[in-house]
Amino acid sequence: MKKIVIYTANFCPFCVKAKSLLSKKKIKFSEINIANNENLREKMSAMANGARSVPQIFADNIHIGDCDKIYKLDQENKLDKLLGLE
């Protein structure tokens, strides 16, 4: 299985929704809360092709996307492969 990392912030409903989908799929993930840490936000943004919003999800350091993107990939039956479930 791939190493999944999700960058989040406090009080973020999209972060909660993204983590819920990953948990539903029984995916273990590491969470990095970037609230009040501009250095972590800059690191995330650099890895996410400039995206600064949270959440941002990565599989083996490859950017998958934000909450909307992972739900769209799931609907298209493409998310499991990206997460290493297939």
PDB file with one MODEL, atoms N, CA, C and O in Angstrom:
MODEL        1
ATOM      1  N   MET A   1       0.836  -1.174   0.000  1.00  0.00           N
ATOM      2  CA  MET A   1       0.000   0.000   0.000  1.00  0.00           C
ATOM      3  C   MET A   1       0.886   1.245   0.000  1.00  0.00           C
ATOM      4  O   MET A   1       1.979   1.240   0.567  1.00  0.00           O
ATOM      5  N   LYS A   2       0.417   2.285  -0.625  1.00  0.00           N
ATOM      6  CA  LYS A   2       1.165   3.524  -0.726  1.00  0.00           C
ATOM      7  C   LYS A   2       1.066   4.332   0.564  1.00  0.00           C
ATOM      8  O   LYS A   2       0.127   4.179   1.345  1.00  0.00           O
ATOM      9  N   LYS A   3       2.053   5.190   0.765  1.00  0.00           N
ATOM     10  CA  LYS A   3       2.039   6.095   1.916  1.00  0.00           C
ATOM     11  C   LYS A   3       1.179   7.298   1.556  1.00  0.00           C
ATOM     12  O   LYS A   3       1.503   8.045   0.632  1.00  0.00           O
ATOM     13  N   ILE A   4       0.086   7.485   2.283  1.00  0.00           N
ATOM     14  CA  ILE A   4      -0.856   8.563   2.019  1.00  0.00           C
ATOM     15  C   ILE A   4      -0.660   9.655   3.068  1.00  0.00           C
ATOM     16  O   ILE A   4      -0.632   9.393   4.270  1.00  0.00           O
ATOM     17  N   VAL A   5      -0.527  10.888   2.577  1.00  0.00           N
ATOM     18  CA  VAL A   5      -0.383  12.050   3.461  1.00  0.00           C
ATOM     19  C   VAL A   5      -1.440  13.064   3.060  1.00  0.00           C
ATOM     20  O   VAL A   5      -1.638  13.340   1.876  1.00  0.00           O
ATOM     21  N   ILE A   6      -2.117  13.615   4.058  1.00  0.00           N
ATOM     22  CA  ILE A   6      -3.120  14.644   3.822  1.00  0.00           C
ATOM     23  C   ILE A   6      -2.757  15.877   4.646  1.00  0.00           C
ATOM     24  O   ILE A   6      -2.592  15.803   5.863  1.00  0.00           O
ATOM     25  N   TYR A   7      -2.638  17.001   3.961  1.00  0.00           N
ATOM     26  CA  TYR A   7      -2.380  18.280   4.610  1.00  0.00           C
ATOM     27  C   TYR A   7      -3.721  18.898   4.950  1.00  0.00           C
ATOM     28  O   TYR A   7      -4.602  18.994   4.095  1.00  0.00           O
ATOM     29  N   THR A   8      -3.878  19.319   6.201  1.00  0.00           N
ATOM     30  CA  THR A   8      -5.156  19.822   6.696  1.00  0.00           C
ATOM     31  C   THR A   8      -4.957  21.115   7.485  1.00  0.00           C
ATOM     32  O   THR A   8      -3.837  21.590   7.674  1.00  0.00           O
ATOM     33  N   ALA A   9      -6.084  21.666   7.938  1.00  0.00           N
ATOM     34  CA  ALA A   9      -6.080  22.816   8.837  1.00  0.00           C
ATOM     35  C   ALA A   9      -7.248  22.660   9.805  1.00  0.00           C
ATOM     36  O   ALA A   9      -8.162  21.869   9.577  1.00  0.00           O
ATOM     37  N   ASN A  10      -7.198  23.424  10.880  1.00  0.00           N
ATOM     38  CA  ASN A  10      -8.262  23.381  11.885  1.00  0.00           C
ATOM     39  C   ASN A  10      -9.584  23.860  11.296  1.00  0.00           C
ATOM     40  O   ASN A  10      -9.606  24.745  10.441  1.00  0.00           O
ATOM     41  N   PHE A  11     -10.665  23.280  11.751  1.00  0.00           N
ATOM     42  CA  PHE A  11     -12.027  23.710  11.405  1.00  0.00           C
ATOM     43  C   PHE A  11     -12.283  23.707   9.898  1.00  0.00           C
ATOM     44  O   PHE A  11     -12.979  24.585   9.388  1.00  0.00           O
ATOM     45  N   CYS A  12     -11.740  22.751   9.201  1.00  0.00           N
ATOM     46  CA  CYS A  12     -11.866  22.665   7.744  1.00  0.00           C
ATOM     47  C   CYS A  12     -12.852  21.549   7.392  1.00  0.00           C
ATOM     48  O   CYS A  12     -12.514  20.372   7.517  1.00  0.00           O
ATOM     49  N   PRO A  13     -14.066  21.898   6.953  1.00  0.00           N
ATOM     50  CA  PRO A  13     -15.045  20.855   6.630  1.00  0.00           C
ATOM     51  C   PRO A  13     -14.623  19.979   5.447  1.00  0.00           C
ATOM     52  O   PRO A  13     -14.985  18.804   5.389  1.00  0.00           O
ATOM     53  N   PHE A  14     -13.867  20.538   4.510  1.00  0.00           N
ATOM     54  CA  PHE A  14     -13.410  19.741   3.375  1.00  0.00           C
ATOM     55  C   PHE A  14     -12.361  18.728   3.815  1.00  0.00           C
ATOM     56  O   PHE A  14     -12.274  17.632   3.261  1.00  0.00           O
ATOM     57  N   CYS A  15     -11.564  19.102   4.816  1.00  0.00           N
ATOM     58  CA  CYS A  15     -10.580  18.174   5.372  1.00  0.00           C
ATOM     59  C   CYS A  15     -11.284  16.991   6.032  1.00  0.00           C
ATOM     60  O   CYS A  15     -10.893  15.838   5.850  1.00  0.00           O
ATOM     61  N   VAL A  16     -12.317  17.293   6.792  1.00  0.00           N
ATOM     62  CA  VAL A  16     -13.103  16.248   7.460  1.00  0.00           C
ATOM     63  C   VAL A  16     -13.709  15.312   6.413  1.00  0.00           C
ATOM     64  O   VAL A  16     -13.673  14.092   6.568  1.00  0.00           O
ATOM     65  N   LYS A  17     -14.262  15.889   5.353  1.00  0.00           N
ATOM     66  CA  LYS A  17     -14.898  15.095   4.300  1.00  0.00           C
ATOM     67  C   LYS A  17     -13.873  14.201   3.590  1.00  0.00           C
ATOM     68  O   LYS A  17     -14.154  13.034   3.316  1.00  0.00           O
ATOM     69  N   ALA A  18     -12.689  14.744   3.292  1.00  0.00           N
ATOM     70  CA  ALA A  18     -11.648  13.958   2.621  1.00  0.00           C
ATOM     71  C   ALA A  18     -11.160  12.825   3.523  1.00  0.00           C
ATOM     72  O   ALA A  18     -10.992  11.693   3.070  1.00  0.00           O
ATOM     73  N   LYS A  19     -10.932  13.132   4.798  1.00  0.00           N
ATOM     74  CA  LYS A  19     -10.486  12.086   5.727  1.00  0.00           C
ATOM     75  C   LYS A  19     -11.557  11.018   5.893  1.00  0.00           C
ATOM     76  O   LYS A  19     -11.241   9.842   6.074  1.00  0.00           O
ATOM     77  N   SER A  20     -12.811  11.418   5.834  1.00  0.00           N
ATOM     78  CA  SER A  20     -13.908  10.461   5.943  1.00  0.00           C
ATOM     79  C   SER A  20     -13.882   9.465   4.783  1.00  0.00           C
ATOM     80  O   SER A  20     -14.066   8.266   4.989  1.00  0.00           O
ATOM     81  N   LEU A  21     -13.656   9.957   3.572  1.00  0.00           N
ATOM     82  CA  LEU A  21     -13.587   9.063   2.414  1.00  0.00           C
ATOM     83  C   LEU A  21     -12.413   8.099   2.545  1.00  0.00           C
ATOM     84  O   LEU A  21     -12.557   6.905   2.281  1.00  0.00           O
ATOM     85  N   LEU A  22     -11.256   8.612   2.950  1.00  0.00           N
ATOM     86  CA  LEU A  22     -10.093   7.741   3.119  1.00  0.00           C
ATOM     87  C   LEU A  22     -10.346   6.695   4.204  1.00  0.00           C
ATOM     88  O   LEU A  22      -9.987   5.529   4.040  1.00  0.00           O
ATOM     89  N   SER A  23     -10.957   7.109   5.303  1.00  0.00           N
ATOM     90  CA  SER A  23     -11.259   6.163   6.387  1.00  0.00           C
ATOM     91  C   SER A  23     -12.273   5.121   5.942  1.00  0.00           C
ATOM     92  O   SER A  23     -12.155   3.947   6.292  1.00  0.00           O
ATOM     93  N   LYS A  24     -13.269   5.546   5.171  1.00  0.00           N
ATOM     94  CA  LYS A  24     -14.279   4.618   4.655  1.00  0.00           C
ATOM     95  C   LYS A  24     -13.629   3.534   3.798  1.00  0.00           C
ATOM     96  O   LYS A  24     -14.076   2.387   3.784  1.00  0.00           O
ATOM     97  N   LYS A  25     -12.576   3.910   3.089  1.00  0.00           N
ATOM     98  CA  LYS A  25     -11.856   2.955   2.252  1.00  0.00           C
ATOM     99  C   LYS A  25     -10.796   2.184   3.039  1.00  0.00           C
ATOM    100  O   LYS A  25     -10.038   1.393   2.478  1.00  0.00           O
ATOM    101  N   LYS A  26     -10.759   2.431   4.353  1.00  0.00           N
ATOM    102  CA  LYS A  26      -9.807   1.779   5.250  1.00  0.00           C
ATOM    103  C   LYS A  26      -8.361   2.079   4.868  1.00  0.00           C
ATOM    104  O   LYS A  26      -7.484   1.219   4.945  1.00  0.00           O
ATOM    105  N   ILE A  27      -8.141   3.327   4.453  1.00  0.00           N
ATOM    106  CA  ILE A  27      -6.811   3.796   4.091  1.00  0.00           C
ATOM    107  C   ILE A  27      -6.158   4.414   5.320  1.00  0.00           C
ATOM    108  O   ILE A  27      -6.733   5.301   5.951  1.00  0.00           O
ATOM    109  N   LYS A  28      -4.974   3.954   5.658  1.00  0.00           N
ATOM    110  CA  LYS A  28      -4.208   4.576   6.721  1.00  0.00           C
ATOM    111  C   LYS A  28      -3.500   5.782   6.111  1.00  0.00           C
ATOM    112  O   LYS A  28      -2.937   5.697   5.020  1.00  0.00           O
ATOM    113  N   PHE A  29      -3.536   6.900   6.824  1.00  0.00           N
ATOM    114  CA  PHE A  29      -2.903   8.103   6.295  1.00  0.00           C
ATOM    115  C   PHE A  29      -2.267   8.897   7.423  1.00  0.00           C
ATOM    116  O   PHE A  29      -2.658   8.794   8.586  1.00  0.00           O
ATOM    117  N   SER A  30      -1.279   9.687   7.045  1.00  0.00           N
ATOM    118  CA  SER A  30      -0.660  10.628   7.968  1.00  0.00           C
ATOM    119  C   SER A  30      -1.285  11.986   7.713  1.00  0.00           C
ATOM    120  O   SER A  30      -1.531  12.363   6.567  1.00  0.00           O
ATOM    121  N   GLU A  31      -1.538  12.712   8.777  1.00  0.00           N
ATOM    122  CA  GLU A  31      -2.134  14.035   8.664  1.00  0.00           C
ATOM    123  C   GLU A  31      -1.123  15.085   9.108  1.00  0.00           C
ATOM    124  O   GLU A  31      -0.511  14.968  10.169  1.00  0.00           O
ATOM    125  N   ILE A  32      -0.960  16.104   8.286  1.00  0.00           N
ATOM    126  CA  ILE A  32      -0.086  17.216   8.625  1.00  0.00           C
ATOM    127  C   ILE A  32      -0.947  18.467   8.682  1.00  0.00           C
ATOM    128  O   ILE A  32      -1.452  18.933   7.661  1.00  0.00           O
ATOM    129  N   ASN A  33      -1.109  19.004   9.881  1.00  0.00           N
ATOM    130  CA  ASN A  33      -1.917  20.199  10.072  1.00  0.00           C
ATOM    131  C   ASN A  33      -1.023  21.416   9.836  1.00  0.00           C
ATOM    132  O   ASN A  33      -0.035  21.621  10.540  1.00  0.00           O
ATOM    133  N   ILE A  34      -1.384  22.216   8.836  1.00  0.00           N
ATOM    134  CA  ILE A  34      -0.554  23.362   8.472  1.00  0.00           C
ATOM    135  C   ILE A  34      -1.084  24.677   9.046  1.00  0.00           C
ATOM    136  O   ILE A  34      -0.550  25.742   8.735  1.00  0.00           O
ATOM    137  N   ALA A  35      -2.105  24.619   9.861  1.00  0.00           N
ATOM    138  CA  ALA A  35      -2.659  25.834  10.466  1.00  0.00           C
ATOM    139  C   ALA A  35      -1.552  26.568  11.220  1.00  0.00           C
ATOM    140  O   ALA A  35      -0.813  25.969  12.001  1.00  0.00           O
ATOM    141  N   ASN A  36      -1.454  27.842  10.978  1.00  0.00           N
ATOM    142  CA  ASN A  36      -0.476  28.692  11.671  1.00  0.00           C
ATOM    143  C   ASN A  36       0.974  28.307  11.418  1.00  0.00           C
ATOM    144  O   ASN A  36       1.851  28.627  12.220  1.00  0.00           O
ATOM    145  N   ASN A  37       1.235  27.616  10.299  1.00  0.00           N
ATOM    146  CA  ASN A  37       2.615  27.252   9.975  1.00  0.00           C
ATOM    147  C   ASN A  37       2.856  27.528   8.495  1.00  0.00           C
ATOM    148  O   ASN A  37       2.630  26.670   7.642  1.00  0.00           O
ATOM    149  N   GLU A  38       3.312  28.726   8.215  1.00  0.00           N
ATOM    150  CA  GLU A  38       3.510  29.142   6.821  1.00  0.00           C
ATOM    151  C   GLU A  38       4.572  28.306   6.121  1.00  0.00           C
ATOM    152  O   GLU A  38       4.476  28.091   4.912  1.00  0.00           O
ATOM    153  N   ASN A  39       5.580  27.828   6.842  1.00  0.00           N
ATOM    154  CA  ASN A  39       6.611  26.989   6.224  1.00  0.00           C
ATOM    155  C   ASN A  39       6.025  25.684   5.700  1.00  0.00           C
ATOM    156  O   ASN A  39       6.357  25.248   4.597  1.00  0.00           O
ATOM    157  N   LEU A  40       5.147  25.055   6.496  1.00  0.00           N
ATOM    158  CA  LEU A  40       4.501  23.821   6.044  1.00  0.00           C
ATOM    159  C   LEU A  40       3.564  24.098   4.870  1.00  0.00           C
ATOM    160  O   LEU A  40       3.486  23.294   3.941  1.00  0.00           O
ATOM    161  N   ARG A  41       2.856  25.222   4.899  1.00  0.00           N
ATOM    162  CA  ARG A  41       1.960  25.578   3.795  1.00  0.00           C
ATOM    163  C   ARG A  41       2.774  25.767   2.504  1.00  0.00           C
ATOM    164  O   ARG A  41       2.358  25.322   1.434  1.00  0.00           O
ATOM    165  N   GLU A  42       3.924  26.423   2.613  1.00  0.00           N
ATOM    166  CA  GLU A  42       4.779  26.634   1.437  1.00  0.00           C
ATOM    167  C   GLU A  42       5.289  25.293   0.894  1.00  0.00           C
ATOM    168  O   GLU A  42       5.333  25.086  -0.318  1.00  0.00           O
ATOM    169  N   LYS A  43       5.673  24.389   1.797  1.00  0.00           N
ATOM    170  CA  LYS A  43       6.138  23.065   1.375  1.00  0.00           C
ATOM    171  C   LYS A  43       5.011  22.319   0.654  1.00  0.00           C
ATOM    172  O   LYS A  43       5.224  21.747  -0.414  1.00  0.00           O
ATOM    173  N   MET A  44       3.818  22.332   1.244  1.00  0.00           N
ATOM    174  CA  MET A  44       2.660  21.671   0.629  1.00  0.00           C
ATOM    175  C   MET A  44       2.376  22.279  -0.738  1.00  0.00           C
ATOM    176  O   MET A  44       2.167  21.556  -1.712  1.00  0.00           O
ATOM    177  N   SER A  45       2.369  23.598  -0.810  1.00  0.00           N
ATOM    178  CA  SER A  45       2.066  24.298  -2.053  1.00  0.00           C
ATOM    179  C   SER A  45       3.067  23.944  -3.146  1.00  0.00           C
ATOM    180  O   SER A  45       2.684  23.738  -4.298  1.00  0.00           O
ATOM    181  N   ALA A  46       4.326  23.875  -2.794  1.00  0.00           N
ATOM    182  CA  ALA A  46       5.355  23.517  -3.776  1.00  0.00           C
ATOM    183  C   ALA A  46       5.129  22.106  -4.316  1.00  0.00           C
ATOM    184  O   ALA A  46       5.320  21.853  -5.506  1.00  0.00           O
ATOM    185  N   MET A  47       4.729  21.203  -3.450  1.00  0.00           N
ATOM    186  CA  MET A  47       4.477  19.819  -3.867  1.00  0.00           C
ATOM    187  C   MET A  47       3.165  19.679  -4.626  1.00  0.00           C
ATOM    188  O   MET A  47       2.988  18.734  -5.395  1.00  0.00           O
ATOM    189  N   ALA A  48       2.228  20.632  -4.410  1.00  0.00           N
ATOM    190  CA  ALA A  48       0.879  20.556  -4.989  1.00  0.00           C
ATOM    191  C   ALA A  48       0.711  21.516  -6.172  1.00  0.00           C
ATOM    192  O   ALA A  48      -0.386  22.011  -6.430  1.00  0.00           O
ATOM    193  N   ASN A  49       1.796  21.766  -6.875  1.00  0.00           N
ATOM    194  CA  ASN A  49       1.742  22.603  -8.079  1.00  0.00           C
ATOM    195  C   ASN A  49       1.130  23.971  -7.809  1.00  0.00           C
ATOM    196  O   ASN A  49       0.403  24.506  -8.647  1.00  0.00           O
ATOM    197  N   GLY A  50       1.422  24.538  -6.642  1.00  0.00           N
ATOM    198  CA  GLY A  50       0.970  25.872  -6.308  1.00  0.00           C
ATOM    199  C   GLY A  50      -0.325  25.953  -5.517  1.00  0.00           C
ATOM    200  O   GLY A  50      -0.698  27.035  -5.065  1.00  0.00           O
ATOM    201  N   ALA A  51      -1.014  24.845  -5.341  1.00  0.00           N
ATOM    202  CA  ALA A  51      -2.269  24.861  -4.574  1.00  0.00           C
ATOM    203  C   ALA A  51      -1.972  25.217  -3.117  1.00  0.00           C
ATOM    204  O   ALA A  51      -1.053  24.667  -2.511  1.00  0.00           O
ATOM    205  N   ARG A  52      -2.753  26.136  -2.566  1.00  0.00           N
ATOM    206  CA  ARG A  52      -2.548  26.567  -1.182  1.00  0.00           C
ATOM    207  C   ARG A  52      -3.721  26.221  -0.279  1.00  0.00           C
ATOM    208  O   ARG A  52      -3.642  26.394   0.937  1.00  0.00           O
ATOM    209  N   SER A  53      -4.801  25.737  -0.862  1.00  0.00           N
ATOM    210  CA  SER A  53      -5.971  25.379  -0.060  1.00  0.00           C
ATOM    211  C   SER A  53      -5.793  23.982   0.529  1.00  0.00           C
ATOM    212  O   SER A  53      -5.007  23.177   0.031  1.00  0.00           O
ATOM    213  N   VAL A  54      -6.531  23.716   1.589  1.00  0.00           N
ATOM    214  CA  VAL A  54      -6.520  22.389   2.197  1.00  0.00           C
ATOM    215  C   VAL A  54      -7.896  21.771   2.042  1.00  0.00           C
ATOM    216  O   VAL A  54      -8.893  22.487   1.950  1.00  0.00           O
ATOM    217  N   PRO A  55      -7.959  20.467   2.013  1.00  0.00           N
ATOM    218  CA  PRO A  55      -6.862  19.528   2.110  1.00  0.00           C
ATOM    219  C   PRO A  55      -6.158  19.348   0.768  1.00  0.00           C
ATOM    220  O   PRO A  55      -6.704  19.652  -0.292  1.00  0.00           O
ATOM    221  N   GLN A  56      -4.948  18.853   0.849  1.00  0.00           N
ATOM    222  CA  GLN A  56      -4.209  18.379  -0.321  1.00  0.00           C
ATOM    223  C   GLN A  56      -3.740  16.973   0.034  1.00  0.00           C
ATOM    224  O   GLN A  56      -3.185  16.741   1.108  1.00  0.00           O
ATOM    225  N   ILE A  57      -3.971  16.041  -0.885  1.00  0.00           N
ATOM    226  CA  ILE A  57      -3.702  14.635  -0.620  1.00  0.00           C
ATOM    227  C   ILE A  57      -2.593  14.143  -1.545  1.00  0.00           C
ATOM    228  O   ILE A  57      -2.562  14.460  -2.734  1.00  0.00           O
ATOM    229  N   PHE A  58      -1.678  13.354  -0.961  1.00  0.00           N
ATOM    230  CA  PHE A  58      -0.537  12.818  -1.692  1.00  0.00           C
ATOM    231  C   PHE A  58      -0.433  11.319  -1.453  1.00  0.00           C
ATOM    232  O   PHE A  58      -0.711  10.832  -0.357  1.00  0.00           O
ATOM    233  N   ALA A  59      -0.030  10.595  -2.490  1.00  0.00           N
ATOM    234  CA  ALA A  59       0.241   9.157  -2.387  1.00  0.00           C
ATOM    235  C   ALA A  59       1.680   8.940  -2.819  1.00  0.00           C
ATOM    236  O   ALA A  59       2.035   9.212  -3.966  1.00  0.00           O
ATOM    237  N   ASP A  60       2.504   8.454  -1.912  1.00  0.00           N
ATOM    238  CA  ASP A  60       3.937   8.303  -2.186  1.00  0.00           C
ATOM    239  C   ASP A  60       4.531   9.583  -2.761  1.00  0.00           C
ATOM    240  O   ASP A  60       5.269   9.552  -3.746  1.00  0.00           O
ATOM    241  N   ASN A  61       4.200  10.703  -2.136  1.00  0.00           N
ATOM    242  CA  ASN A  61       4.681  12.040  -2.507  1.00  0.00           C
ATOM    243  C   ASN A  61       4.215  12.519  -3.874  1.00  0.00           C
ATOM    244  O   ASN A  61       4.752  13.499  -4.391  1.00  0.00           O
ATOM    245  N   ILE A  62       3.240  11.862  -4.466  1.00  0.00           N
ATOM    246  CA  ILE A  62       2.652  12.303  -5.727  1.00  0.00           C
ATOM    247  C   ILE A  62       1.310  12.952  -5.408  1.00  0.00           C
ATOM    248  O   ILE A  62       0.462  12.363  -4.739  1.00  0.00           O
ATOM    249  N   HIS A  63       1.136  14.165  -5.894  1.00  0.00           N
ATOM    250  CA  HIS A  63      -0.068  14.939  -5.606  1.00  0.00           C
ATOM    251  C   HIS A  63      -1.282  14.309  -6.286  1.00  0.00           C
ATOM    252  O   HIS A  63      -1.298  14.125  -7.504  1.00  0.00           O
ATOM    253  N   ILE A  64      -2.296  13.980  -5.488  1.00  0.00           N
ATOM    254  CA  ILE A  64      -3.553  13.452  -6.026  1.00  0.00           C
ATOM    255  C   ILE A  64      -4.553  14.581  -6.206  1.00  0.00           C
ATOM    256  O   ILE A  64      -5.233  14.651  -7.230  1.00  0.00           O
ATOM    257  N   GLY A  65      -4.649  15.472  -5.213  1.00  0.00           N
ATOM    258  CA  GLY A  65      -5.573  16.590  -5.334  1.00  0.00           C
ATOM    259  C   GLY A  65      -6.213  16.955  -4.019  1.00  0.00           C
ATOM    260  O   GLY A  65      -5.766  16.559  -2.943  1.00  0.00           O
ATOM    261  N   ASP A  66      -7.286  17.731  -4.145  1.00  0.00           N
ATOM    262  CA  ASP A  66      -8.012  18.196  -2.972  1.00  0.00           C
ATOM    263  C   ASP A  66      -9.228  17.314  -2.725  1.00  0.00           C
ATOM    264  O   ASP A  66      -9.356  16.246  -3.323  1.00  0.00           O
ATOM    265  N   CYS A  67     -10.106  17.752  -1.859  1.00  0.00           N
ATOM    266  CA  CYS A  67     -11.287  16.972  -1.496  1.00  0.00           C
ATOM    267  C   CYS A  67     -12.168  16.686  -2.712  1.00  0.00           C
ATOM    268  O   CYS A  67     -12.541  15.539  -2.961  1.00  0.00           O
ATOM    269  N   ASP A  68     -12.497  17.736  -3.464  1.00  0.00           N
ATOM    270  CA  ASP A  68     -13.349  17.541  -4.644  1.00  0.00           C
ATOM    271  C   ASP A  68     -12.718  16.559  -5.622  1.00  0.00           C
ATOM    272  O   ASP A  68     -13.405  15.721  -6.207  1.00  0.00           O
ATOM    273  N   LYS A  69     -11.409  16.670  -5.793  1.00  0.00           N
ATOM    274  CA  LYS A  69     -10.704  15.805  -6.757  1.00  0.00           C
ATOM    275  C   LYS A  69     -10.766  14.333  -6.337  1.00  0.00           C
ATOM    276  O   LYS A  69     -11.005  13.465  -7.177  1.00  0.00           O
ATOM    277  N   ILE A  70     -10.553  14.043  -5.046  1.00  0.00           N
ATOM    278  CA  ILE A  70     -10.567  12.623  -4.672  1.00  0.00           C
ATOM    279  C   ILE A  70     -11.977  12.041  -4.749  1.00  0.00           C
ATOM    280  O   ILE A  70     -12.142  10.861  -5.060  1.00  0.00           O
ATOM    281  N   TYR A  71     -12.988  12.853  -4.472  1.00  0.00           N
ATOM    282  CA  TYR A  71     -14.356  12.354  -4.628  1.00  0.00           C
ATOM    283  C   TYR A  71     -14.679  12.116  -6.101  1.00  0.00           C
ATOM    284  O   TYR A  71     -15.351  11.142  -6.440  1.00  0.00           O
ATOM    285  N   LYS A  72     -14.204  12.998  -6.974  1.00  0.00           N
ATOM    286  CA  LYS A  72     -14.421  12.823  -8.410  1.00  0.00           C
ATOM    287  C   LYS A  72     -13.699  11.565  -8.896  1.00  0.00           C
ATOM    288  O   LYS A  72     -14.267  10.769  -9.643  1.00  0.00           O
ATOM    289  N   LEU A  73     -12.456  11.391  -8.472  1.00  0.00           N
ATOM    290  CA  LEU A  73     -11.708  10.189  -8.852  1.00  0.00           C
ATOM    291  C   LEU A  73     -12.406   8.930  -8.344  1.00  0.00           C
ATOM    292  O   LEU A  73     -12.431   7.913  -9.037  1.00  0.00           O
ATOM    293  N   ASP A  74     -12.969   8.994  -7.147  1.00  0.00           N
ATOM    294  CA  ASP A  74     -13.684   7.844  -6.595  1.00  0.00           C
ATOM    295  C   ASP A  74     -14.911   7.521  -7.442  1.00  0.00           C
ATOM    296  O   ASP A  74     -15.181   6.353  -7.720  1.00  0.00           O
ATOM    297  N   GLN A  75     -15.658   8.552  -7.855  1.00  0.00           N
ATOM    298  CA  GLN A  75     -16.835   8.334  -8.702  1.00  0.00           C
ATOM    299  C   GLN A  75     -16.454   7.736 -10.057  1.00  0.00           C
ATOM    300  O   GLN A  75     -17.223   6.979 -10.649  1.00  0.00           O
ATOM    301  N   GLU A  76     -15.273   8.081 -10.536  1.00  0.00           N
ATOM    302  CA  GLU A  76     -14.783   7.569 -11.823  1.00  0.00           C
ATOM    303  C   GLU A  76     -14.064   6.231 -11.671  1.00  0.00           C
ATOM    304  O   GLU A  76     -13.511   5.709 -12.639  1.00  0.00           O
ATOM    305  N   ASN A  77     -14.069   5.675 -10.456  1.00  0.00           N
ATOM    306  CA  ASN A  77     -13.392   4.408 -10.153  1.00  0.00           C
ATOM    307  C   ASN A  77     -11.893   4.445 -10.454  1.00  0.00           C
ATOM    308  O   ASN A  77     -11.313   3.457 -10.902  1.00  0.00           O
ATOM    309  N   LYS A  78     -11.281   5.599 -10.201  1.00  0.00           N
ATOM    310  CA  LYS A  78      -9.838   5.761 -10.421  1.00  0.00           C
ATOM    311  C   LYS A  78      -9.062   5.951  -9.127  1.00  0.00           C
ATOM    312  O   LYS A  78      -7.837   5.828  -9.117  1.00  0.00           O
ATOM    313  N   LEU A  79      -9.753   6.248  -8.045  1.00  0.00           N
ATOM    314  CA  LEU A  79      -9.075   6.579  -6.792  1.00  0.00           C
ATOM    315  C   LEU A  79      -8.364   5.372  -6.182  1.00  0.00           C
ATOM    316  O   LEU A  79      -7.236   5.502  -5.706  1.00  0.00           O
ATOM    317  N   ASP A  80      -8.998   4.214  -6.188  1.00  0.00           N
ATOM    318  CA  ASP A  80      -8.401   3.027  -5.554  1.00  0.00           C
ATOM    319  C   ASP A  80      -7.022   2.719  -6.126  1.00  0.00           C
ATOM    320  O   ASP A  80      -6.103   2.382  -5.381  1.00  0.00           O
ATOM    321  N   LYS A  81      -6.875   2.829  -7.424  1.00  0.00           N
ATOM    322  CA  LYS A  81      -5.580   2.552  -8.051  1.00  0.00           C
ATOM    323  C   LYS A  81      -4.538   3.566  -7.590  1.00  0.00           C
ATOM    324  O   LYS A  81      -3.404   3.192  -7.294  1.00  0.00           O
ATOM    325  N   LEU A  82      -4.908   4.844  -7.523  1.00  0.00           N
ATOM    326  CA  LEU A  82      -3.979   5.887  -7.089  1.00  0.00           C
ATOM    327  C   LEU A  82      -3.559   5.692  -5.634  1.00  0.00           C
ATOM    328  O   LEU A  82      -2.433   6.019  -5.256  1.00  0.00           O
ATOM    329  N   LEU A  83      -4.467   5.159  -4.824  1.00  0.00           N
ATOM    330  CA  LEU A  83      -4.164   4.942  -3.409  1.00  0.00           C
ATOM    331  C   LEU A  83      -3.446   3.614  -3.165  1.00  0.00           C
ATOM    332  O   LEU A  83      -3.031   3.328  -2.042  1.00  0.00           O
ATOM    333  N   GLY A  84      -3.300   2.810  -4.210  1.00  0.00           N
ATOM    334  CA  GLY A  84      -2.615   1.534  -4.064  1.00  0.00           C
ATOM    335  C   GLY A  84      -3.485   0.411  -3.566  1.00  0.00           C
ATOM    336  O   GLY A  84      -2.985  -0.564  -3.005  1.00  0.00           O
ATOM    337  N   LEU A  85      -4.801   0.534  -3.765  1.00  0.00           N
ATOM    338  CA  LEU A  85      -5.718  -0.523  -3.312  1.00  0.00           C
ATOM    339  C   LEU A  85      -5.911  -1.609  -4.363  1.00  0.00           C
ATOM    340  O   LEU A  85      -6.429  -2.682  -4.053  1.00  0.00           O
ATOM    341  N   GLU A  86      -5.508  -1.352  -5.580  1.00  0.00           N
ATOM    342  CA  GLU A  86      -5.675  -2.358  -6.658  1.00  0.00           C
ATOM    343  C   GLU A  86      -4.360  -3.011  -6.980  1.00  0.00           C
ATOM    344  O   GLU A  86      -4.298  -3.876  -7.853  1.00  0.00           O
TER     345      GLU A  86
ENDMDL
END
